């Protein structure tokens, strides 16, 4: 190890090797860039769904909605998760990256694949939405881009297992991984299973688009696609919870109240969260009722149990840590004295709160067969996953960025006042947007339709006038979230480029 360049971060005490540092940096930069594109698409889509504005024409609406799903739901988050793979398998263990060449290959494949997807979608070659359901057919190059990105991501997650295996050989850890690394181990296991589904369905779909094979069964496509589409969000859940634990440890010095219980919760994710991923198919006539009920009424609840364990364990660990610092007056002095002005801490606090109440609870409700029948393909479902992926995962990753910039990029955060309010502004915006969507969905507003007034349709239909308020809530929330997102991008890139250097 003497031949490798290590440094000790003066703020965290972490031992950081040069090649790991560079891989983390570039994956974070790529994540920020894709979030910027995905966020812009989100604003344009929100301003179109807001009836008072109705910004885009139908063609651009569906095109930009496709790109929003790919860049904001997949690319931004997976690039950031691969950065977390490098962080938790090297930096957190105080060891080096054992296969940096493979890390750069994975990054290149993801970057090329993501670039190809963006170009083809913007050129109009893939107006097939995020799900790309057959028999809708996109340009074959689009499917090639998806496969390249998925292969790169798969290699990125495989690197985790290579690093932690060889790190143990070199004494990076003795008995078990640190909890943050253990959480990413769970996420990486889920990722390998998930991306295998992607290969299993997108390779034959590419051959179909090239007219090499004549038919892809739509029912089989839907089933296998959601083995990719929804479990990819379970990678996010594992990574998000790992970020919660790590941020709490870095900012307030917390330790798990019962580490074995927290590890058990991650194991429950591995065992059950992929099995319980079919609530997108609960109204699909192909699958049996027995199959659906077992999937969503039993398997799902074991995965939800894991999230409930974390939901109690992390706030408890923060309370214990702050009480040890002397904040023991009454029941809630520790809560009052928590570092709410630190955007890393406020980021995970908002993420925990919104993920639990907006994303988690609604996921359990919408994931039951009886209720899903009346809410499937309404805007309530869109509100649910904005409560999970955006209000939960994205805000958590935003908060962790405020630690990665000083620790990894060795730069101070610029615009500290704006950085303090950014998680709150973004959180309020996303919460308002999500509640507006779910409320409008209760009145039957469709999930993706360009024009809910159905102007020009042969039959007229009018929704309850109450939805005007909820659609406006969505629009206002979308604008607030966009402002918070722009602040995050500007602060992050500004700090990386112009922030005062630390330790040099």
Secondary structure, 3 states (H helix, E strand, C coil): CCCCCEEECCCCCCEEEHHHHHHHHHHHHHHHHHHHHHHHHHHHHHHHHCCCCCCCCHHHHHHHHHHHHHHHHHHHHHHHHHHHHHHHHHHCCCCCCCCHHHHHHHHHHHHHHHHHHHHHHHCCCCCCCCCCCCCCCCCHHHHHHHHHHHHHHHHHHHHHHHHHHHHHHCCCCCCCCCHHHHHHHHHHHHHHHHHHHHHHHHHHHHHHHCCCCCCCCHHHHHHHHHHHHCHHHHHHHHHHHHHHHHHHHHHHCCCCCCHHHHHHHHHHHHHHHCCCCCHHHCCCCCCCHHHHHHHHHHHHHHHHHHHHHHHHHHHHHHHHHHHHCCCCCCCCHHHHCCCCCCHHHHHHHHHHHHHHHHHHHHHHHHCCHHHHHHHCCEHHHHHHHHHHHHHHHHHHHHHHHHHHHHHCCCECCCCHHHHHHHHHHHHHHHHHHHHHHHHHHHCCCECCCCCCCCCCCCCCCCCCCCHHHHHHHHHHHHHHHHHHHHHHHHHHHHHHHHCCECCC
